[in-house]
Amino acid sequence: MRELGFQIVDGHVHIGGPPERRGSVEDILALMEEHHVERAVAFPAPGLRPDNAGLARTIARSPDRFVGFAWINPHQGQEALDELERMVREHGFRGVKFQPILHAFQPMSPMVHAVMRKAADLGIAALFHSGHAPYSLPWEIGEVAELFPTVPVIMDHMGLQWMGYVDAAIRVAKRLPNVILGTTGMVFHTKIRQAVREVGADRVVFGSDAPMVHPGPEILRVQAAELTPDEERMVLRDNMLRLITRSVR
C-alpha cells in the first residue's frame, strides 16, 4: 500500500460484540493506527436492538478518534425516535444507520419515514445498507432520498456485489444530489472510479466495515481506482469529515 500523505477518515466501523469478533475499541484503534486512519464513524455491533448507549459510553473515551451514528431499528417506533434524538443531543452522534435486511423493513415504509423526518429535523446524515433484495435495493433507497432532500443519504456498499445493483446505485446518485455512495465492500475498483467520474468526487465516501472486513484491501481498492490525488483525498478523508462535522439543529 503506497503512502497517501494524509490521514484517512473511515466512514464505517463497528465497536462491540463477542471477543472473537475482535471489535473492541482497542482492536479498532489498532487497525486505525496500522492504516493511518485518524477518525472513524462508529456503529454498535449488530443486533435486533443495537446498543447505541453502550457505544456512546465507549467512544466518549476517545472523542478525537470516533464519531457515533445511531443504529436504529424503526420497528421500535417512538422509542426509536427518542433514542435517536438522545444520541444526537446528549452524545454528539452525527447520523443514523439503517439495516433493512437485519431488521426486515422496506425503505419506503412509514416507520422509516418517521425516522428520516427526525434526521431532517436534527440535521444529520442517514446511512442505508444497500445491495440485497428485497429490502435494500438502490432504487428503493433512492425513493427515500428523494422524499427527504435535505438529508444526506449515504448508500453504503453502493449496490454491493451484483453489477446491476452497482450500476443502479450510480444512476440513483446521478439523479439525486443528496445521495452519497459508500465504498464499503465494493469489490469493483472500476466502479469506484466510475462513481467519482459520473457522480462527482465530492459524493463518494470511504468505509471499511471493520472488524468484519479488514481495512487494508478496502483502502487498496480506492487506490486502484486511478483517481487523481485530490479525488483520492476527497474519497478517503474530506467527504466524510465534512459530513460528521456538520452542525446539528
C-alpha positions in Angstrom: 0.0 0.0 0.0 1.5 3.3 -1.0 1.8 6.3 1.3 -1.1 8.7 0.9 0.3 11.9 2.5 -2.8 12.4 4.6 -4.8 10.6 7.4 -7.9 8.7 6.4 -11.4 9.1 7.8 -13.2 5.7 7.9 -16.9 6.0 7.4 -17.9 2.6 8.7 -16.6 0.6 11.7 -18.4 -1.4 14.4 -17.5 -1.5 18.0 -18.6 -4.2 20.4 -19.7 -7.8 20.2 -18.2 -11.0 21.5 -14.4 -11.2 21.9 -13.9 -13.5 18.8 -15.4 -10.7 16.7 -12.3 -8.6 17.6 -14.4 -5.5 17.7 -13.3 -4.0 21.0 -12.3 -0.3 20.9 -8.7 -1.4 21.4 -8.9 -3.7 18.4 -10.4 -1.0 16.2 -7.9 1.6 17.3 -5.1 -0.8 16.5 -6.4 -1.2 13.0 -6.8 2.5 12.6 -3.2 3.1 13.7 -1.9 0.4 11.3 -3.7 2.0 8.3 -3.3 5.7 9.2 -6.9 6.3 10.0 -7.3 9.5 12.0 -11.1 9.2 12.8 -13.8 6.7 12.2 -17.6 6.7 12.1 -18.6 4.1 14.7 -21.8 1.9 14.9 -22.7 -0.6 17.6 -22.3 -4.4 17.0 -25.2 -5.9 15.0 -28.4 -6.9 16.9 -32.1 -6.5 16.9 -31.7 -3.7 19.4 -28.2 -2.3 18.7 -26.5 -0.9 21.9 -26.2 2.8 21.0 -25.9 3.8 24.6 -23.1 1.4 25.1 -21.3 2.7 22.0 -21.7 6.3 23.3 -20.0 5.4 26.6 -17.2 3.6 24.8 -16.3 6.2 22.2 -16.6 9.0 24.8 -13.1 7.9 26.0 -11.7 8.7 22.5 -13.7 11.7 21.3 -10.9 12.7 18.9 -11.0 9.3 17.2 -14.7 8.4 16.9 -18.0 9.9 15.9 -21.1 7.8 16.5 -24.0 7.0 14.2 -27.1 5.6 16.0 -28.1 2.2 14.5 -31.9 2.4 14.7 -34.5 -0.3 14.3 -37.5 1.6 13.0 -39.9 -1.2 14.2 -39.4 0.4 17.7 -41.5 3.3 16.7 -41.5 6.3 19.1 -38.8 4.6 21.2 -36.5 4.6 18.2 -37.2 8.3 17.5 -36.5 9.2 21.2 -33.3 7.2 21.2 -32.0 8.8 18.0 -32.6 12.3 19.4 -31.0 11.4 22.7 -27.9 10.1 20.9 -27.6 13.2 18.9 -28.4 15.8 21.6 -26.7 14.2 24.5 -23.8 12.2 23.0 -22.9 14.1 19.8 -23.8 11.4 17.3 -24.0 12.7 13.7 -26.0 10.2 11.8 -28.4 7.3 11.8 -27.8 3.9 10.3 -30.5 1.7 8.7 -30.0 -2.1 8.1 -33.2 -3.2 6.2 -32.0 -6.8 5.9 -31.3 -7.4 9.5 -34.3 -5.6 10.8 -36.7 -6.6 7.9 -38.3 -3.4 6.6 -38.8 -1.7 3.3 -37.0 1.6 3.0 -40.2 3.3 1.8 -42.3 2.2 4.8 -43.9 4.8 7.1 -41.8 3.8 10.1 -38.7 4.7 8.1 -40.2 8.0 7.0 -40.7 8.8 10.7 -37.0 8.3 11.4 -36.0 10.2 8.3 -38.2 13.2 9.4 -36.3 13.1 12.7 -33.0 13.0 10.9 -34.1 16.0 8.8 -35.1 17.9 12.0 -31.8 17.2 13.6 -29.7 18.0 10.6 -27.9 14.6 10.5 -27.0 12.1 7.8 -28.6 8.8 7.1 -26.8 5.7 6.1 -28.5 2.7 4.4 -27.1 -0.7 3.8 -27.7 -1.5 0.1 -27.5 -4.4 -2.3 -29.8 -7.1 -1.1 -33.3 -7.9 -2.4 -36.0 -7.4 -1.4 -35.2 -4.9 1.3 -32.2 -2.7 0.3 -32.3 -2.2 -3.4 -30.7 1.0 -4.7 -33.8 2.4 -6.3 -35.8 1.9 -3.1 -33.2 3.9 -1.1 -33.4 6.5 -3.9 -37.1 6.9 -3.3 -36.5 7.7 0.3 -33.7 10.1 -0.5 -36.0 11.9 -3.0 -38.6 12.4 -0.3 -36.1 13.9 2.1 -33.8 16.1 0.0 -32.3 17.9 3.0 -30.9 14.7 4.5 -27.5 13.5 3.1 -28.2 9.8 2.3 -25.2 7.5 2.2 -26.0 4.5 0.1 -23.4 2.2 1.7 -21.8 -0.6 -0.4 -23.1 1.3 -3.5 -25.2 -1.7 -4.5 -22.7 -4.3 -3.2 -21.5 -7.1 -5.4 -24.0 -7.6 -8.2 -23.1 -5.3 -11.1 -26.7 -4.5 -12.0 -27.3 -3.1 -8.5 -24.0 -1.2 -8.6 -25.0 0.5 -11.9 -28.4 1.3 -10.4 -26.7 2.9 -7.4 -24.7 5.1 -9.6 -27.8 6.1 -11.6 -29.7 7.0 -8.5 -26.8 9.1 -7.2 -26.5 10.9 -10.5 -30.2 11.8 -10.3 -30.4 12.8 -6.7 -27.9 15.3 -5.3 -28.3 14.3 -1.7 -27.3 10.7 -2.4 -23.7 9.8 -1.5 -22.1 6.4 -2.4 -20.2 4.5 0.2 -17.3 2.3 -1.0 -17.6 -0.3 1.9 -17.5 -3.8 0.4 -17.2 -2.5 -3.2 -15.0 -5.1 -4.8 -15.1 -3.5 -8.3 -12.4 -0.7 -8.2 -13.5 0.3 -11.7 -17.0 1.1 -10.3 -15.4 3.4 -7.6 -13.7 5.2 -10.5 -17.0 5.4 -12.5 -18.8 6.8 -9.5 -16.3 9.5 -9.0 -16.3 10.4 -12.7 -20.1 10.3 -13.1 -21.5 11.3 -9.7 -18.6 13.5 -8.5 -15.6 13.1 -6.3 -17.4 15.0 -3.5 -20.2 12.4 -3.3 -18.2 9.2 -2.7 -17.1 8.2 0.8 -14.8 5.5 2.1 -15.7 2.9 4.7 -14.0 -0.3 5.8 -16.7 -2.2 7.8 -14.1 -3.2 10.3 -13.7 -5.6 12.1 -15.8 -7.9 9.8 -13.8 -6.6 6.8 -10.1 -5.7 7.1 -9.5 -2.0 6.1 -6.3 -2.8 4.1 -8.0 -4.3 1.0 -10.7 -1.6 1.2 -8.1 1.2 1.0 -6.3 -0.6 -1.8 -9.4 -0.8 -3.9 -9.8 3.0 -3.7 -6.1 3.4 -4.5 -6.5 1.0 -7.5 -9.3 3.2 -8.9 -6.8 5.5 -10.5 -8.2 8.7 -9.1 -6.3 12.0 -9.0 -4.6 12.9 -5.8 -7.3 15.4 -5.0 -10.1 12.9 -5.7 -8.4 10.3 -3.6 -8.2 12.6 -0.7 -11.8 13.6 -1.0 -13.0 10.0 -1.0 -10.7 8.7 1.7 -10.9 11.7 4.0 -12.6 15.0 3.2 -16.1 14.0 2.2 -16.8 12.0 5.4 -15.1 14.6 7.5 -17.4 17.2 6.1 -20.5 15.1 6.9 -19.5 14.4 10.5 -18.6 18.0 11.4 -21.9 19.4 10.2 -23.8 21.4 12.9 -26.9 19.7 14.3 -30.1 21.7 14.6 
